[in-house]
Amino acid sequence: MLLLAVAAYALISVSRSPLPILVGFCLANIGIYAGMAVFWTIPQTYLPRDIAAAGIGTISATGSAAGFAVTSLIGHLQDSTHSLTSGFSVVIVVLLLSSASLLLIARRLRRTPTRAGVERMAQH
């Protein structure tokens, strides 16, 4: 779903009329928010129960710090270039890196679910 958001932000960055920009923002939000429900199940499924909370906290803290850093970078680029395209380019790169990271992690975790994660999946 993050790749849908990448395509949508690319559409936004090259469009000049309001309709494609509006459609792009709608698709970008669908792509980002649709993946969140699945994303937050990963730590609970693959981490042992006693450290799952710490894993979720680490992910949340890292995301907050990255959100601040990327937002600052976008603002700086837009101020220096006077263009929204450079800011959207940063968003596109970050989303591509996130997608690649999730794919690599998913390949590794697919082979090694913890016993606690398997038991929790069987209960639901």
Long-range contacts (C-beta under 8 A, 24 or more apart in sequence): 1-30, 1-31, 1-32, 1-34, 1-35, 2-31, 2-32, 2-35, 2-95, 2-98, 2-99, 2-102, 3-31, 3-95, 3-99, 4-28, 4-30, 4-31, 4-34, 5-29, 5-30, 5-31, 5-32, 5-95, 6-31, 6-92, 6-95, 6-96, 6-99, 7-31, 9-88, 9-91, 9-92, 9-95, 10-88, 10-92, 12-88, 13-84, 13-85, 13-88, 13-89, 13-92, 14-85, 39-102, 42-105, 42-109, 44-117, 44-120, 45-113, 45-114, 45-117, 45-120, 45-121, 46-109, 46-112, 46-113, 46-114, 46-117, 47-114, 47-117, 48-114, 48-116, 49-116, 66-94, 70-94
